[in-house]
Amino acid sequence: MVIRMRHTRAHTKNRRSHHALKTQNLVKCTNCEAFKLRHRVCMKCGFYRGAQVIDIVARVEKRQAKKTLATKDA
């Protein structure tokens, strides 16, 4: 089926009024008070819903070791 009538600018903009991006809701972490996205692990302390999920210290140490190994090889 072919559209025979042209939509006005106002009609098009009314239809597209729902296409705007919404801001993300940030909440404070219950453990470290840093802002984080809802329903996600806090990247500052590694806690989610009161339990530690990620060991941030071990993660940083692993990254440092990898970086020093790369500088020694170069």
QUIFENVEN-V148574 format. One line per field, one symbol per residue. ss: DSSP state (H for helix, E for strand, C for the rest). phi: phi as a letter, one per 20 degrees, with the letter a starting at -180 (. if undefined). burial: # if it has 16 or more other C-alpha atoms within 10 Angstrom, else .. Layout:
ss->???
phi->???
burial->???
//
This chain:
ss->CCCCCCCCHHHHHHHHHHHCCCCCCEEECCCCCCEEECCCCCCCCCEECCEECCCHHHHHHHHHHHHHHHHHHC
phi->.dfedefffffffffefeeffefeedceffedmefbffmcffeedneblncfddeffffffffffffffffffe
burial->............................#.#....#....###.####.....#.#..................
//
